[in-house]
Amino acid sequence: MPKEYRTIQEVAGPLMLVRGVEGVTYDELGEIELANGETRRCKVLEVNGSDVLVQLFE
C-alpha cells in the first residue's frame, strides 16, 4: 500500500532528506510528486532511523 510523506527536510541537487518515515528499506524504489503535479521515481540510498535519503531520477 502506498504511503505519503510531506516531511521533506532538505533538497540538494537530486538528493532529498525525508524525516518521519516508517517501513522503508535501503534500495527501495518510490515516487515523488512535485509541486507542479509531475511524478518522478526515486531510490532510497540510506536509512537512519526515521530519516531517509533518496535520489530523485529525472
CHARMM internal coordinates of N, CA and C (Angstrom, degrees):
IC EDIT
DIST 1 N 1 CA 1.4562
DIST 1 CA 1 C 1.5339
ANGL 1 N 1 CA 1 C 109.10
DIST 1 C 2 N 1.3181
ANGL 1 CA 1 C 2 N 118.23
DIHE 1 N 1 CA 1 C 2 N 130.77
DIST 2 N 2 CA 1.4679
ANGL 1 C 2 N 2 CA 121.39
DIHE 1 CA 1 C 2 N 2 CA -179.56
DIST 2 CA 2 C 1.5298
ANGL 2 N 2 CA 2 C 111.55
DIHE 1 C 2 N 2 CA 2 C -65.39
DIST 2 C 3 N 1.3273
ANGL 2 CA 2 C 3 N 115.03
DIHE 2 N 2 CA 2 C 3 N 144.38
DIST 3 N 3 CA 1.4586
ANGL 2 C 3 N 3 CA 121.23
DIHE 2 CA 2 C 3 N 3 CA 175.07
DIST 3 CA 3 C 1.5175
ANGL 3 N 3 CA 3 C 108.01
DIHE 2 C 3 N 3 CA 3 C -116.84
DIST 3 C 4 N 1.3032
ANGL 3 CA 3 C 4 N 116.05
DIHE 3 N 3 CA 3 C 4 N 150.36
DIST 4 N 4 CA 1.4612
ANGL 3 C 4 N 4 CA 121.22
DIHE 3 CA 3 C 4 N 4 CA -179.89
DIST 4 CA 4 C 1.5170
ANGL 4 N 4 CA 4 C 109.05
DIHE 3 C 4 N 4 CA 4 C -119.87
DIST 4 C 5 N 1.3327
ANGL 4 CA 4 C 5 N 115.78
DIHE 4 N 4 CA 4 C 5 N 130.30
DIST 5 N 5 CA 1.4590
ANGL 4 C 5 N 5 CA 121.54
DIHE 4 CA 4 C 5 N 5 CA 177.17
DIST 5 CA 5 C 1.5182
ANGL 5 N 5 CA 5 C 108.66
DIHE 4 C 5 N 5 CA 5 C -123.68
DIST 5 C 6 N 1.3195
ANGL 5 CA 5 C 6 N 115.19
DIHE 5 N 5 CA 5 C 6 N 139.88
DIST 6 N 6 CA 1.4655
ANGL 5 C 6 N 6 CA 121.25
DIHE 5 CA 5 C 6 N 6 CA 177.27
DIST 6 CA 6 C 1.5293
ANGL 6 N 6 CA 6 C 109.07
DIHE 5 C 6 N 6 CA 6 C -123.93
DIST 6 C 7 N 1.3241
ANGL 6 CA 6 C 7 N 114.35
DIHE 6 N 6 CA 6 C 7 N 40.28
DIST 7 N 7 CA 1.4617
ANGL 6 C 7 N 7 CA 119.94
DIHE 6 CA 6 C 7 N 7 CA -172.85
DIST 7 CA 7 C 1.5218
ANGL 7 N 7 CA 7 C 112.00
DIHE 6 C 7 N 7 CA 7 C -121.67
DIST 7 C 8 N 1.3209
ANGL 7 CA 7 C 8 N 117.34
DIHE 7 N 7 CA 7 C 8 N 42.43
DIST 8 N 8 CA 1.4595
ANGL 7 C 8 N 8 CA 120.94
DIHE 7 CA 7 C 8 N 8 CA 177.14
DIST 8 CA 8 C 1.5246
ANGL 8 N 8 CA 8 C 107.90
DIHE 7 C 8 N 8 CA 8 C -69.48
DIST 8 C 9 N 1.3147
ANGL 8 CA 8 C 9 N 115.47
DIHE 8 N 8 CA 8 C 9 N 122.13
DIST 9 N 9 CA 1.4566
ANGL 8 C 9 N 9 CA 121.38
DIHE 8 CA 8 C 9 N 9 CA -176.30
DIST 9 CA 9 C 1.5217
ANGL 9 N 9 CA 9 C 112.19
DIHE 8 C 9 N 9 CA 9 C -92.50
DIST 9 C 10 N 1.3334
ANGL 9 CA 9 C 10 N 115.97
DIHE 9 N 9 CA 9 C 10 N -39.24
DIST 10 N 10 CA 1.4647
ANGL 9 C 10 N 10 CA 119.52
DIHE 9 CA 9 C 10 N 10 CA -174.24
DIST 10 CA 10 C 1.5205
ANGL 10 N 10 CA 10 C 109.76
DIHE 9 C 10 N 10 CA 10 C -153.37
DIST 10 C 11 N 1.3395
ANGL 10 CA 10 C 11 N 116.45
DIHE 10 N 10 CA 10 C 11 N 146.88
DIST 11 N 11 CA 1.4616
ANGL 10 C 11 N 11 CA 122.71
DIHE 10 CA 10 C 11 N 11 CA 175.84
DIST 11 CA 11 C 1.5244
ANGL 11 N 11 CA 11 C 107.68
DIHE 10 C 11 N 11 CA 11 C -128.38
DIST 11 C 12 N 1.3479
ANGL 11 CA 11 C 12 N 115.61
DIHE 11 N 11 CA 11 C 12 N 130.43
DIST 12 N 12 CA 1.4642
ANGL 11 C 12 N 12 CA 121.28
DIHE 11 CA 11 C 12 N 12 CA 177.51
DIST 12 CA 12 C 1.5188
ANGL 12 N 12 CA 12 C 107.58
DIHE 11 C 12 N 12 CA 12 C -138.98
DIST 12 C 13 N 1.3360
ANGL 12 CA 12 C 13 N 116.33
DIHE 12 N 12 CA 12 C 13 N 99.65
DIST 13 N 13 CA 1.4643
ANGL 12 C 13 N 13 CA 120.22
DIHE 12 CA 12 C 13 N 13 CA -176.26
DIST 13 CA 13 C 1.5234
ANGL 13 N 13 CA 13 C 109.83
DIHE 12 C 13 N 13 CA 13 C 62.46
DIST 13 C 14 N 1.3400
ANGL 13 CA 13 C 14 N 118.06
DIHE 13 N 13 CA 13 C 14 N -125.19
DIST 14 N 14 CA 1.4654
ANGL 13 C 14 N 14 CA 120.39
DIHE 13 CA 13 C 14 N 14 CA -179.00
DIST 14 CA 14 C 1.5311
ANGL 14 N 14 CA 14 C 113.00
DIHE 13 C 14 N 14 CA 14 C -88.56
DIST 14 C 15 N 1.3434
ANGL 14 CA 14 C 15 N 117.87
DIHE 14 N 14 CA 14 C 15 N 5.97
DIST 15 N 15 CA 1.4601
ANGL 14 C 15 N 15 CA 121.15
DIHE 14 CA 14 C 15 N 15 CA -177.74
DIST 15 CA 15 C 1.5195
ANGL 15 N 15 CA 15 C 110.99
DIHE 14 C 15 N 15 CA 15 C -103.92
DIST 15 C 16 N 1.3399
ANGL 15 CA 15 C 16 N 114.77
DIHE 15 N 15 CA 15 C 16 N 141.86
DIST 16 N 16 CA 1.4599
ANGL 15 C 16 N 16 CA 120.58
DIHE 15 CA 15 C 16 N 16 CA 178.40
DIST 16 CA 16 C 1.5170
ANGL 16 N 16 CA 16 C 109.17
DIHE 15 C 16 N 16 CA 16 C -133.89
DIST 16 C 17 N 1.3288
ANGL 16 CA 16 C 17 N 116.50
DIHE 16 N 16 CA 16 C 17 N 135.35
DIST 17 N 17 CA 1.4528
ANGL 16 C 17 N 17 CA 122.72
DIHE 16 CA 16 C 17 N 17 CA 174.59
DIST 17 CA 17 C 1.5206
ANGL 17 N 17 CA 17 C 107.68
DIHE 16 C 17 N 17 CA 17 C -100.57
DIST 17 C 18 N 1.3239
ANGL 17 CA 17 C 18 N 115.95
DIHE 17 N 17 CA 17 C 18 N 121.62
DIST 18 N 18 CA 1.4606
ANGL 17 C 18 N 18 CA 121.69
DIHE 17 CA 17 C 18 N 18 CA -179.07
DIST 18 CA 18 C 1.5237
ANGL 18 N 18 CA 18 C 107.68
DIHE 17 C 18 N 18 CA 18 C -116.36
DIST 18 C 19 N 1.3322
ANGL 18 CA 18 C 19 N 117.37
DIHE 18 N 18 CA 18 C 19 N 130.74
DIST 19 N 19 CA 1.4704
ANGL 18 C 19 N 19 CA 122.19
DIHE 18 CA 18 C 19 N 19 CA -178.61
DIST 19 CA 19 C 1.5234
ANGL 19 N 19 CA 19 C 111.03
DIHE 18 C 19 N 19 CA 19 C -107.58
DIST 19 C 20 N 1.3248
ANGL 19 CA 19 C 20 N 115.00
DIHE 19 N 19 CA 19 C 20 N 156.65
DIST 20 N 20 CA 1.4573
ANGL 19 C 20 N 20 CA 120.94
DIHE 19 CA 19 C 20 N 20 CA 176.31
DIST 20 CA 20 C 1.5146
ANGL 20 N 20 CA 20 C 113.50
DIHE 19 C 20 N 20 CA 20 C 74.88
DIST 20 C 21 N 1.3241
ANGL 20 CA 20 C 21 N 116.56
DIHE 20 N 20 CA 20 C 21 N 32.47
DIST 21 N 21 CA 1.4651
ANGL 20 C 21 N 21 CA 122.04
DIHE 20 CA 20 C 21 N 21 CA -176.28
DIST 21 CA 21 C 1.5228
ANGL 21 N 21 CA 21 C 109.72
DIHE 20 C 21 N 21 CA 21 C -96.79
DIST 21 C 22 N 1.3355
ANGL 21 CA 21 C 22 N 116.56
DIHE 21 N 21 CA 21 C 22 N 140.57
DIST 22 N 22 CA 1.4658
ANGL 21 C 22 N 22 CA 121.94
DIHE 21 CA 21 C 22 N 22 CA 177.85
DIST 22 CA 22 C 1.5160
ANGL 22 N 22 CA 22 C 109.99
DIHE 21 C 22 N 22 CA 22 C -128.66
DIST 22 C 23 N 1.3272
ANGL 22 CA 22 C 23 N 116.82
DIHE 22 N 22 CA 22 C 23 N 145.48
DIST 23 N 23 CA 1.4554
ANGL 22 C 23 N 23 CA 121.76
DIHE 22 CA 22 C 23 N 23 CA 173.00
DIST 23 CA 23 C 1.5124
ANGL 23 N 23 CA 23 C 115.32
DIHE 22 C 23 N 23 CA 23 C 71.86
DIST 23 C 24 N 1.3236
ANGL 23 CA 23 C 24 N 117.76
DIHE 23 N 23 CA 23 C 24 N 23.33
DIST 24 N 24 CA 1.4645
ANGL 23 C 24 N 24 CA 121.94
DIHE 23 CA 23 C 24 N 24 CA 179.68
DIST 24 CA 24 C 1.5221
ANGL 24 N 24 CA 24 C 108.15
DIHE 23 C 24 N 24 CA 24 C -108.26
DIST 24 C 25 N 1.3353
ANGL 24 CA 24 C 25 N 116.92
DIHE 24 N 24 CA 24 C 25 N 141.48
DIST 25 N 25 CA 1.4563
ANGL 24 C 25 N 25 CA 120.80
DIHE 24 CA 24 C 25 N 25 CA -178.28
DIST 25 CA 25 C 1.5243
ANGL 25 N 25 CA 25 C 111.22
DIHE 24 C 25 N 25 CA 25 C -122.35
DIST 25 C 26 N 1.3287
ANGL 25 CA 25 C 26 N 114.73
DIHE 25 N 25 CA 25 C 26 N 160.95
DIST 26 N 26 CA 1.4595
ANGL 25 C 26 N 26 CA 122.32
DIHE 25 CA 25 C 26 N 26 CA 178.16
DIST 26 CA 26 C 1.5202
ANGL 26 N 26 CA 26 C 110.35
DIHE 25 C 26 N 26 CA 26 C -57.01
DIST 26 C 27 N 1.3177
ANGL 26 CA 26 C 27 N 116.96
DIHE 26 N 26 CA 26 C 27 N 140.25
DIST 27 N 27 CA 1.4679
ANGL 26 C 27 N 27 CA 125.20
DIHE 26 CA 26 C 27 N 27 CA 175.47
DIST 27 CA 27 C 1.5352
ANGL 27 N 27 CA 27 C 113.34
DIHE 26 C 27 N 27 CA 27 C 73.94
DIST 27 C 28 N 1.3189
ANGL 27 CA 27 C 28 N 117.53
DIHE 27 N 27 CA 27 C 28 N 5.80
DIST 28 N 28 CA 1.4652
ANGL 27 C 28 N 28 CA 121.76
DIHE 27 CA 27 C 28 N 28 CA 178.94
DIST 28 CA 28 C 1.5295
ANGL 28 N 28 CA 28 C 109.65
DIHE 27 C 28 N 28 CA 28 C -72.63
DIST 28 C 29 N 1.3155
ANGL 28 CA 28 C 29 N 116.59
DIHE 28 N 28 CA 28 C 29 N 145.70
DIST 29 N 29 CA 1.4629
ANGL 28 C 29 N 29 CA 121.84
DIHE 28 CA 28 C 29 N 29 CA 176.91
DIST 29 CA 29 C 1.5205
ANGL 29 N 29 CA 29 C 109.82
DIHE 28 C 29 N 29 CA 29 C -98.68
DIST 29 C 30 N 1.3259
ANGL 29 CA 29 C 30 N 115.83
DIHE 29 N 29 CA 29 C 30 N 148.94
DIST 30 N 30 CA 1.4548
ANGL 29 C 30 N 30 CA 120.78
DIHE 29 CA 29 C 30 N 30 CA 179.04
DIST 30 CA 30 C 1.5105
ANGL 30 N 30 CA 30 C 110.59
DIHE 29 C 30 N 30 CA 30 C -150.32
DIST 30 C 31 N 1.3223
ANGL 30 CA 30 C 31 N 115.00
DIHE 30 N 30 CA 30 C 31 N -173.41
DIST 31 N 31 CA 1.4599
ANGL 30 C 31 N 31 CA 121.55
DIHE 30 CA 30 C 31 N 31 CA 178.21
DIST 31 CA 31 C 1.5128
ANGL 31 N 31 CA 31 C 109.18
DIHE 30 C 31 N 31 CA 31 C -129.80
DIST 31 C 32 N 1.3156
ANGL 31 CA 31 C 32 N 114.74
DIHE 31 N 31 CA 31 C 32 N 143.65
DIST 32 N 32 CA 1.4610
ANGL 31 C 32 N 32 CA 122.60
DIHE 31 CA 31 C 32 N 32 CA 176.88
DIST 32 CA 32 C 1.5193
ANGL 32 N 32 CA 32 C 107.58
DIHE 31 C 32 N 32 CA 32 C -119.57
DIST 32 C 33 N 1.3358
ANGL 32 CA 32 C 33 N 116.15
DIHE 32 N 32 CA 32 C 33 N 129.35
DIST 33 N 33 CA 1.4636
ANGL 32 C 33 N 33 CA 119.60
DIHE 32 CA 32 C 33 N 33 CA 175.10
DIST 33 CA 33 C 1.5221
ANGL 33 N 33 CA 33 C 108.10
DIHE 32 C 33 N 33 CA 33 C -98.30
DIST 33 C 34 N 1.3169
ANGL 33 CA 33 C 34 N 116.16
DIHE 33 N 33 CA 33 C 34 N 120.17
DIST 34 N 34 CA 1.4584
ANGL 33 C 34 N 34 CA 121.86
DIHE 33 CA 33 C 34 N 34 CA -179.40
DIST 34 CA 34 C 1.5216
ANGL 34 N 34 CA 34 C 110.77
DIHE 33 C 34 N 34 CA 34 C -77.22
DIST 34 C 35 N 1.3170
ANGL 34 CA 34 C 35 N 116.22
DIHE 34 N 34 CA 34 C 35 N 166.67
DIST 35 N 35 CA 1.4649
ANGL 34 C 35 N 35 CA 121.64
DIHE 34 CA 34 C 35 N 35 CA -178.81
DIST 35 CA 35 C 1.5211
ANGL 35 N 35 CA 35 C 112.42
DIHE 34 C 35 N 35 CA 35 C -58.82
DIST 35 C 36 N 1.3530
ANGL 35 CA 35 C 36 N 117.47
DIHE 35 N 35 CA 35 C 36 N -29.04
DIST 36 N 36 CA 1.4657
ANGL 35 C 36 N 36 CA 120.48
DIHE 35 CA 35 C 36 N 36 CA -179.48
DIST 36 CA 36 C 1.5320
ANGL 36 N 36 CA 36 C 112.68
DIHE 35 C 36 N 36 CA 36 C -85.72
DIST 36 C 37 N 1.3507
ANGL 36 CA 36 C 37 N 116.86
DIHE 36 N 36 CA 36 C 37 N 4.65
DIST 37 N 37 CA 1.4601
ANGL 36 C 37 N 37 CA 120.88
DIHE 36 CA 36 C 37 N 37 CA 178.18
DIST 37 CA 37 C 1.5171
ANGL 37 N 37 CA 37 C 114.29
DIHE 36 C 37 N 37 CA 37 C 92.83
DIST 37 C 38 N 1.3185
ANGL 37 CA 37 C 38 N 116.99
DIHE 37 N 37 CA 37 C 38 N -9.52
DIST 38 N 38 CA 1.4686
ANGL 37 C 38 N 38 CA 121.76
DIHE 37 CA 37 C 38 N 38 CA 179.05
DIST 38 CA 38 C 1.5317
ANGL 38 N 38 CA 38 C 109.86
DIHE 37 C 38 N 38 CA 38 C -71.01
DIST 38 C 39 N 1.3320
ANGL 38 CA 38 C 39 N 117.02
DIHE 38 N 38 CA 38 C 39 N 143.07
DIST 39 N 39 CA 1.4588
ANGL 38 C 39 N 39 CA 122.30
DIHE 38 CA 38 C 39 N 39 CA 179.53
DIST 39 CA 39 C 1.5205
ANGL 39 N 39 CA 39 C 109.89
DIHE 38 C 39 N 39 CA 39 C -107.61
DIST 39 C 40 N 1.3388
ANGL 39 CA 39 C 40 N 116.20
DIHE 39 N 39 CA 39 C 40 N 134.17
DIST 40 N 40 CA 1.4653
ANGL 39 C 40 N 40 CA 122.23
DIHE 39 CA 39 C 40 N 40 CA 177.71
DIST 40 CA 40 C 1.5232
ANGL 40 N 40 CA 40 C 108.75
DIHE 39 C 40 N 40 CA 40 C -127.05
DIST 40 C 41 N 1.3190
ANGL 40 CA 40 C 41 N 115.78
DIHE 40 N 40 CA 40 C 41 N 150.75
DIST 41 N 41 CA 1.4592
ANGL 40 C 41 N 41 CA 121.47
DIHE 40 CA 40 C 41 N 41 CA 176.85
DIST 41 CA 41 C 1.5270
ANGL 41 N 41 CA 41 C 108.81
DIHE 40 C 41 N 41 CA 41 C -84.04
DIST 41 C 42 N 1.3321
ANGL 41 CA 41 C 42 N 114.95
DIHE 41 N 41 CA 41 C 42 N 155.82
DIST 42 N 42 CA 1.4537
ANGL 41 C 42 N 42 CA 120.07
DIHE 41 CA 41 C 42 N 42 CA 176.63
DIST 42 CA 42 C 1.5240
ANGL 42 N 42 CA 42 C 109.60
DIHE 41 C 42 N 42 CA 42 C -146.27
DIST 42 C 43 N 1.3268
ANGL 42 CA 42 C 43 N 115.45
DIHE 42 N 42 CA 42 C 43 N 165.31
DIST 43 N 43 CA 1.4568
ANGL 42 C 43 N 43 CA 121.95
DIHE 42 CA 42 C 43 N 43 CA -179.32
DIST 43 CA 43 C 1.5238
ANGL 43 N 43 CA 43 C 108.57
DIHE 42 C 43 N 43 CA 43 C -134.64
DIST 43 C 44 N 1.3303
ANGL 43 CA 43 C 44 N 116.41
DIHE 43 N 43 CA 43 C 44 N 136.39
DIST 44 N 44 CA 1.4592
ANGL 43 C 44 N 44 CA 121.69
DIHE 43 CA 43 C 44 N 44 CA 179.21
DIST 44 CA 44 C 1.5284
ANGL 44 N 44 CA 44 C 108.96
DIHE 43 C 44 N 44 CA 44 C -76.48
DIST 44 C 45 N 1.3343
ANGL 44 CA 44 C 45 N 116.30
DIHE 44 N 44 CA 44 C 45 N 121.57
DIST 45 N 45 CA 1.4637
ANGL 44 C 45 N 45 CA 121.97
DIHE 44 CA 44 C 45 N 45 CA 179.65
DIST 45 CA 45 C 1.5197
ANGL 45 N 45 CA 45 C 112.60
DIHE 44 C 45 N 45 CA 45 C -98.00
DIST 45 C 46 N 1.3396
ANGL 45 CA 45 C 46 N 116.63
DIHE 45 N 45 CA 45 C 46 N -29.61
DIST 46 N 46 CA 1.4612
ANGL 45 C 46 N 46 CA 120.05
DIHE 45 CA 45 C 46 N 46 CA -176.81
DIST 46 CA 46 C 1.5191
ANGL 46 N 46 CA 46 C 109.84
DIHE 45 C 46 N 46 CA 46 C -156.01
DIST 46 C 47 N 1.3339
ANGL 46 CA 46 C 47 N 115.51
DIHE 46 N 46 CA 46 C 47 N 140.80
DIST 47 N 47 CA 1.4602
ANGL 46 C 47 N 47 CA 121.93
DIHE 46 CA 46 C 47 N 47 CA 175.20
DIST 47 CA 47 C 1.5197
ANGL 47 N 47 CA 47 C 107.33
DIHE 46 C 47 N 47 CA 47 C -123.18
DIST 47 C 48 N 1.3328
ANGL 47 CA 47 C 48 N 116.91
DIHE 47 N 47 CA 47 C 48 N 127.08
DIST 48 N 48 CA 1.4570
ANGL 47 C 48 N 48 CA 122.26
DIHE 47 CA 47 C 48 N 48 CA 178.63
DIST 48 CA 48 C 1.5221
ANGL 48 N 48 CA 48 C 107.64
DIHE 47 C 48 N 48 CA 48 C -134.18
DIST 48 C 49 N 1.3259
ANGL 48 CA 48 C 49 N 116.50
DIHE 48 N 48 CA 48 C 49 N 91.39
DIST 49 N 49 CA 1.4588
ANGL 48 C 49 N 49 CA 120.92
DIHE 48 CA 48 C 49 N 49 CA -175.45
DIST 49 CA 49 C 1.5183
ANGL 49 N 49 CA 49 C 109.45
DIHE 48 C 49 N 49 CA 49 C 65.60
DIST 49 C 50 N 1.3269
ANGL 49 CA 49 C 50 N 116.79
DIHE 49 N 49 CA 49 C 50 N -118.85
DIST 50 N 50 CA 1.4679
ANGL 49 C 50 N 50 CA 120.29
DIHE 49 CA 49 C 50 N 50 CA 179.49
DIST 50 CA 50 C 1.5320
ANGL 50 N 50 CA 50 C 112.21
DIHE 49 C 50 N 50 CA 50 C -99.89
DIST 50 C 51 N 1.3396
ANGL 50 CA 50 C 51 N 116.40
DIHE 50 N 50 CA 50 C 51 N 9.39
DIST 51 N 51 CA 1.4660
ANGL 50 C 51 N 51 CA 121.55
DIHE 50 CA 50 C 51 N 51 CA 176.55
DIST 51 CA 51 C 1.5244
ANGL 51 N 51 CA 51 C 109.74
DIHE 50 C 51 N 51 CA 51 C -102.06
DIST 51 C 52 N 1.3250
ANGL 51 CA 51 C 52 N 116.57
DIHE 51 N 51 CA 51 C 52 N 136.38
DIST 52 N 52 CA 1.4630
ANGL 51 C 52 N 52 CA 121.57
DIHE 51 CA 51 C 52 N 52 CA -177.41
DIST 52 CA 52 C 1.5258
ANGL 52 N 52 CA 52 C 109.07
DIHE 51 C 52 N 52 CA 52 C -131.84
DIST 52 C 53 N 1.3270
ANGL 52 CA 52 C 53 N 115.65
DIHE 52 N 52 CA 52 C 53 N 134.59
DIST 53 N 53 CA 1.4558
ANGL 52 C 53 N 53 CA 122.22
DIHE 52 CA 52 C 53 N 53 CA 174.17
DIST 53 CA 53 C 1.5203
ANGL 53 N 53 CA 53 C 107.79
DIHE 52 C 53 N 53 CA 53 C -103.65
DIST 53 C 54 N 1.3282
ANGL 53 CA 53 C 54 N 116.90
DIHE 53 N 53 CA 53 C 54 N 122.39
DIST 54 N 54 CA 1.4635
ANGL 53 C 54 N 54 CA 120.96
DIHE 53 CA 53 C 54 N 54 CA -179.55
DIST 54 CA 54 C 1.5222
ANGL 54 N 54 CA 54 C 110.03
DIHE 53 C 54 N 54 CA 54 C -120.58
DIST 54 C 55 N 1.3286
ANGL 54 CA 54 C 55 N 114.67
DIHE 54 N 54 CA 54 C 55 N 150.98
DIST 55 N 55 CA 1.4629
ANGL 54 C 55 N 55 CA 121.81
DIHE 54 CA 54 C 55 N 55 CA 174.81
DIST 55 CA 55 C 1.5129
ANGL 55 N 55 CA 55 C 107.79
DIHE 54 C 55 N 55 CA 55 C -105.20
DIST 55 C 56 N 1.3075
ANGL 55 CA 55 C 56 N 116.01
DIHE 55 N 55 CA 55 C 56 N 126.08
DIST 56 N 56 CA 1.4588
ANGL 55 C 56 N 56 CA 122.75
DIHE 55 CA 55 C 56 N 56 CA -179.35
DIST 56 CA 56 C 1.5179
ANGL 56 N 56 CA 56 C 109.55
DIHE 55 C 56 N 56 CA 56 C -90.37
DIST 56 C 57 N 1.3436
ANGL 56 CA 56 C 57 N 117.09
DIHE 56 N 56 CA 56 C 57 N 130.32
DIST 57 N 57 CA 1.4587
ANGL 56 C 57 N 57 CA 121.86
DIHE 56 CA 56 C 57 N 57 CA 178.09
DIST 57 CA 57 C 1.5184
ANGL 57 N 57 CA 57 C 109.66
DIHE 56 C 57 N 57 CA 57 C -96.85
DIST 57 C 58 N 1.3273
ANGL 57 CA 57 C 58 N 116.77
DIHE 57 N 57 CA 57 C 58 N 150.35
DIST 58 N 58 CA 1.4676
ANGL 57 C 58 N 58 CA 120.90
DIHE 57 CA 57 C 58 N 58 CA 178.64
DIST 58 CA 58 C 1.4958
ANGL 58 N 58 CA 58 C 111.46
DIHE 57 C 58 N 58 CA 58 C -87.50
END
COOR INIT
IC SEED 1 N 1 CA 1 C
IC BUILD
